[in-house]
Amino acid sequence: MEDAVDSCSGLLTKRFDEFATAGNGLDLGLQYHAFDVVGELTFDEKVGFLEQGIDETV
């Protein structure tokens, strides 16, 4: 299970790095992180909130 959490945490860190570089507004994404972790653990795939930067699936 640790790999699933690490995968989502790596993506969250990537989002933080993008913010630091661009200086755009920042939604901390902690809820996005939580949903992606639960999706990864439950369904073996992320919900996609961190990837898309929004809290809805398209």
ROGUKE-200483 format. One record per residue: x, y, z of N, C-alpha, C in turn. Coordinates in Angstrom, 2 decimals, decimal comma. Atoms other than C-alpha are relative to their C-alpha. Layout:
<rs>
+---------+---------+---------+---------+---------+---------+---------+---------+---------+
:    n.c1 :    n.c2 :    n.c3 :   ca.c1 :   ca.c2 :   ca.c3 :    c.c1 :    c.c2 :    c.c3 :
+---------+---------+---------+---------+---------+---------+---------+---------+---------+
:       X :       Y :       Z :       X :       Y :       Z :       X :       Y :       Z :
...
+---------+---------+---------+---------+---------+---------+---------+---------+---------+
</rs>
This chain:
<rs>
+---------+---------+---------+---------+---------+---------+---------+---------+---------+
:    n.c1 :    n.c2 :    n.c3 :   ca.c1 :   ca.c2 :   ca.c3 :    c.c1 :    c.c2 :    c.c3 :
+---------+---------+---------+---------+---------+---------+---------+---------+---------+
:    0,81 :   -1,19 :    0,00 :    0,00 :    0,00 :    0,00 :    0,86 :    1,27 :    0,00 :
:   -0,88 :   -1,16 :   -0,08 :    2,93 :    2,31 :    0,61 :    0,33 :    0,56 :   -1,38 :
:   -0,29 :   -0,46 :    1,36 :    3,68 :    2,47 :   -3,13 :   -1,11 :    0,89 :   -0,54 :
:    1,13 :   -0,80 :    0,46 :    0,19 :    3,83 :   -3,82 :    0,04 :    1,39 :    0,62 :
:   -0,08 :   -1,29 :   -0,69 :    0,60 :    6,58 :   -1,22 :    1,19 :    0,80 :   -0,52 :
:   -1,19 :   -0,68 :    0,52 :    4,11 :    7,39 :   -2,45 :   -0,24 :    0,56 :   -1,39 :
:    0,29 :   -0,46 :    1,35 :    2,87 :    7,68 :   -6,02 :   -0,81 :    1,30 :    0,04 :
:    0,84 :   -1,20 :   -0,12 :    0,21 :   10,23 :   -5,02 :    0,78 :    1,14 :    0,66 :
:   -0,80 :   -1,04 :   -0,67 :    2,61 :   12,10 :   -2,73 :    1,02 :    0,60 :   -0,96 :
:   -0,93 :   -0,51 :    1,01 :    5,11 :   12,38 :   -5,57 :   -0,69 :    0,96 :   -0,95 :
:    0,76 :   -0,89 :    0,88 :    2,43 :   13,92 :   -7,77 :   -0,34 :    1,30 :    0,71 :
:    0,28 :   -1,21 :   -0,77 :    1,48 :   16,38 :   -5,01 :    1,26 :    0,87 :    0,08 :
:   -1,26 :   -0,74 :   -0,05 :    5,14 :   17,38 :   -4,65 :    0,30 :    0,65 :   -1,35 :
:   -0,18 :   -0,56 :    1,35 :    5,31 :   17,88 :   -8,42 :   -0,87 :    1,25 :   -0,17 :
:    0,90 :   -1,15 :    0,07 :    2,31 :   20,25 :   -8,18 :    0,57 :    1,17 :    0,80 :
:   -0,63 :   -1,06 :   -0,80 :    4,07 :   22,20 :   -5,40 :    1,17 :    0,62 :   -0,75 :
:   -1,14 :   -0,50 :    0,77 :    7,19 :   22,48 :   -7,57 :   -0,46 :    0,88 :   -1,17 :
:    0,54 :   -0,80 :    1,10 :    5,11 :   23,75 :  -10,50 :   -0,44 :    1,38 :    0,50 :
:    0,43 :   -1,27 :   -0,58 :    3,62 :   26,43 :   -8,25 :    1,20 :    0,88 :    0,30 :
:   -1,18 :   -0,77 :   -0,37 :    7,01 :   27,49 :   -6,97 :    0,69 :    0,59 :   -1,22 :
:   -0,63 :   -0,47 :    1,22 :    8,33 :   27,82 :  -10,50 :   -0,82 :    1,09 :   -0,70 :
:    0,86 :   -0,92 :    0,74 :    5,33 :   29,60 :  -12,04 :   -0,50 :    1,17 :    0,84 :
:    0,51 :   -1,05 :   -0,87 :    4,21 :   31,62 :   -9,02 :   -1,49 :    0,24 :   -0,14 :
:    1,46 :   -0,11 :    0,13 :    0,53 :   31,00 :   -9,82 :   -0,67 :   -0,26 :    1,34 :
:    0,76 :    0,31 :   -1,21 :   -2,22 :   30,62 :   -7,24 :    0,13 :   -1,47 :    0,35 :
:   -0,23 :    1,36 :   -0,47 :   -2,05 :   27,50 :   -5,17 :   -1,18 :   -0,50 :    0,81 :
:    0,94 :    0,75 :   -0,81 :   -4,77 :   25,16 :   -4,00 :    0,85 :   -1,13 :    0,56 :
:   -0,93 :    0,96 :   -0,59 :   -2,89 :   22,98 :   -1,55 :   -0,21 :   -1,43 :   -0,50 :
:    0,22 :    1,31 :    0,60 :   -4,51 :   19,92 :   -3,08 :   -0,03 :   -1,14 :    0,99 :
:   -0,02 :    1,08 :   -0,99 :   -4,64 :   18,00 :    0,17 :   -1,23 :   -0,88 :   -0,11 :
:    1,19 :    0,81 :    0,22 :   -8,21 :   16,90 :   -0,48 :    0,17 :   -0,81 :   -1,29 :
:   -0,29 :    0,72 :    1,23 :   -7,17 :   15,98 :   -4,03 :    0,91 :   -1,19 :    0,28 :
:   -0,95 :    1,05 :   -0,38 :   -4,31 :   13,98 :   -2,56 :   -0,74 :   -1,14 :    0,70 :
:    0,73 :    1,01 :   -0,77 :   -6,64 :   12,18 :   -0,14 :   -0,88 :   -0,86 :   -0,92 :
:    0,86 :    0,76 :    0,91 :   -9,11 :   11,19 :   -2,89 :    0,82 :   -0,88 :   -0,94 :
:   -0,84 :    0,81 :    0,89 :   -6,33 :   10,02 :   -5,21 :    0,60 :   -1,18 :    0,74 :
:   -0,54 :    1,11 :   -0,79 :   -4,79 :    7,92 :   -2,43 :   -1,08 :   -1,06 :    0,22 :
:    1,09 :    0,96 :   -0,23 :   -8,15 :    6,32 :   -1,59 :   -0,33 :   -0,74 :   -1,30 :
:    0,25 :    0,66 :    1,28 :   -8,78 :    5,64 :   -5,28 :    1,08 :   -1,00 :   -0,35 :
:   -1,14 :    0,89 :    0,29 :   -5,32 :    4,13 :   -5,69 :   -0,06 :   -1,26 :    0,87 :
:    0,07 :    1,14 :   -0,91 :   -5,77 :    1,91 :   -2,64 :   -1,20 :   -0,89 :   -0,28 :
:    1,23 :    0,76 :    0,17 :   -9,33 :    0,87 :   -3,42 :   -0,15 :   -0,59 :   -1,40 :
:    0,26 :    0,42 :    1,38 :   -9,47 :    0,66 :   -7,22 :    1,27 :   -0,20 :   -0,83 :
:   -1,29 :    0,16 :    0,66 :   -5,76 :    0,49 :   -8,08 :    0,21 :    1,03 :   -1,10 :
:   -0,25 :   -1,13 :    0,90 :   -5,97 :    3,80 :   -9,97 :   -0,45 :    1,29 :    0,68 :
:    0,31 :   -1,30 :   -0,59 :   -6,02 :    7,45 :   -9,01 :   -1,31 :    0,52 :   -0,56 :
:    1,22 :   -0,64 :    0,47 :   -9,25 :    9,43 :   -9,25 :    0,34 :    1,03 :   -1,08 :
:   -0,47 :   -0,94 :    1,01 :   -7,27 :   12,04 :  -11,20 :   -0,06 :    1,45 :    0,42 :
:    0,12 :   -1,38 :   -0,45 :   -7,82 :   15,13 :   -9,08 :    1,35 :    0,72 :   -0,02 :
:   -1,32 :   -0,65 :    0,01 :   -4,10 :   15,86 :   -8,65 :    0,49 :    0,20 :   -1,43 :
:   -0,45 :   -0,09 :    1,39 :   -3,39 :   15,19 :  -12,30 :   -0,71 :    1,14 :   -0,73 :
:    0,79 :   -1,00 :    0,70 :   -6,20 :   17,46 :  -13,51 :    0,02 :    1,36 :    0,70 :
:    0,01 :   -1,25 :   -0,77 :   -5,93 :   20,05 :  -10,74 :   -1,39 :    0,49 :    0,32 :
:    1,38 :   -0,33 :   -0,34 :   -9,70 :   20,01 :  -10,24 :   -0,63 :   -1,18 :    0,72 :
:    0,61 :    1,07 :   -0,77 :  -12,04 :   18,00 :   -8,05 :   -1,26 :   -0,57 :   -0,65 :
:    1,06 :    0,70 :    0,72 :  -14,24 :   16,49 :  -10,71 :    0,64 :   -0,78 :   -1,14 :
:   -0,53 :    0,79 :    1,12 :  -13,64 :   13,81 :  -13,28 :   -0,62 :    0,49 :   -1,29 :
:    0,46 :   -0,53 :    1,30 :  -13,93 :   14,88 :  -16,89 :   -0,15 :   -1,13 :   -0,96 :
+---------+---------+---------+---------+---------+---------+---------+---------+---------+
</rs>
